[in-house]
Amino acid sequence: MHHDGEWHLFFQHWPDALVHGPMSWGHAVSRDLLDWTELPVALPATEAEHMWSGSVVHDAANTSNLGTEEAGALVALYTSFDPVGLGQAQSLAWSTDRGRTWTAYAGNPVLDIGSTAFRDPKVLRHGDGWLMVLVLADERTVEVYRSPDLVHWEHASSFGPAGSVEGVWECPDLVRVPIEGTDTTAVVLLVSVLSGAPAGGSGMQYFVGELDGARFRQKQDAEWLDHGADFYAAVSYSDAPGPEPVVQGWMSNWQYANDVPATDFRGSMTLARRLSLRRRDGRLVLVQRPVVRDGEVVHAVTDLELDGTTTLPVAATSFRVTAEVETGTAQRFGLHVRVGPDERTTVWVDAVAGAVVLDRTRSGTTDFHPGFAAVHTAPLPPGDGPVRLEVVVDQSSVEVFVGDGEVVLTDLVFPGPDSTGIEVFAEGGTAVVRRLEVHG
């Protein structure tokens, strides 16, 4: 959530190990979504209750009567997991000191339907009251509840099954998103799926529609948020300033999340992304633009004709590349990043197939899971003119934004420390780099 000039990131956290276990809520704050300060654990797990995913809102009007009339309270709704009976119910905690300390509600849980697959509450304002969306995971449905006070909840509607239903559903969110070039908005339902995503394993789908009272009505087919393997469980920051919602996801995949190379941490977050909708061929597509720091331009290129591979005079493990490339006669063109002895991760445009490709088969350590060394593909956004690429590399992550964020791929990579090179290339013909900048 965003409150009093701070972005608050709450995340699933087991302080004693690097795998999933008795989860607590970790907590970090930032002024710019880039530099974060980790705070003490917000909601610690106990032997009787594990603190699973949820959300936080500012109850400014003090509808819950848990805060003050002047300032209200920050209110967290989360899934209480019973490690003995395996029950999943929704509980509440609140804070009146900017989220630094939290008090559990004495009447917890505030919503219990006797289920072992009922989780991930995301709360949003709705009129004078509140809506909460959460999943019946095994049934592949999003359940909508409403409340006047964040404490007393009644069922309002259901959505699903729809779209991808191979894996169980998790971490839903409802966001109102502006449509580019208009003064209008549409409602987007975000849903994470545990398996069946285009890159294999877990991923995220979205539905564009509208809210009819407390019921979500889908208006077009489901789409994938990210065509890479490592973008999951993203939800929006409540009370984000500006018209565009801001989402941030977990950068991993449940196929191999417990197996990725790790010493001090296992699991990280993607860059935050601002959302808008763009009309494309009679439908609305979600556009994701990363929140980045411009940084120093350490190398720039204009009007460079590519015929083969060109090594850029830059060595780095964290950087951002922005580029505009005209296809020319090339069959494919793109970038090699984190290049080293026998290692590289490749981002390329396949001009013949009309696709964007992220290839991590030679990216470094890949043998910890048979599905990790893979090539991930997404459709190239249609349009005339140069292809616009933005590639953000941060040590062990690669986030690719194509067409100003119309298509996105996110992958983890684990190269060696000496793999610091950056190359541009064209194959099967020539391409022209009209503009390229490497930001440090």
Buried (B, 14 or more C-beta within 10 A) or exposed (E): BBBEEBBBBBBBBBEEEBEEBBBBBBBBBBEEBEEBEEBEBBBBBEEEBBBBBBBBBBBBEBBBEBBEEEBBBBBBBBBBBBBEEEBBBBBBBBBBEBBEEBEBBEEBBBBBEEBEBBBBBBBBBBEEEBBBBBBBBEBBBBBBBBBBBBBEBEEBBBBBEBBBBEBBBBBBBBBBBBBEEEEEBBBBBBBBBBBBBBBBBBBBBBBBBEBEEBEBBBEEEBBBBBBBBBBBBBBBBBBBEEEBBBBBBBBBBBBBBBEBEBEEEBBBBBBBBBBBBBEBEEEBBBBBBBBBEEEEEBBEBEEBEBBEEBEBEBBBBEBBBBBBBBBBEBBBBBBBBBBBEEBBBBBBBBBEEEBBBBBBEBBBBBEBBEEBBBEBBBEBBEEEEBBBBBBBBBEBBBBBBBBBBBBBBBBBBBBEEEBBBBBBBBBEBBBBBBBBBBBE
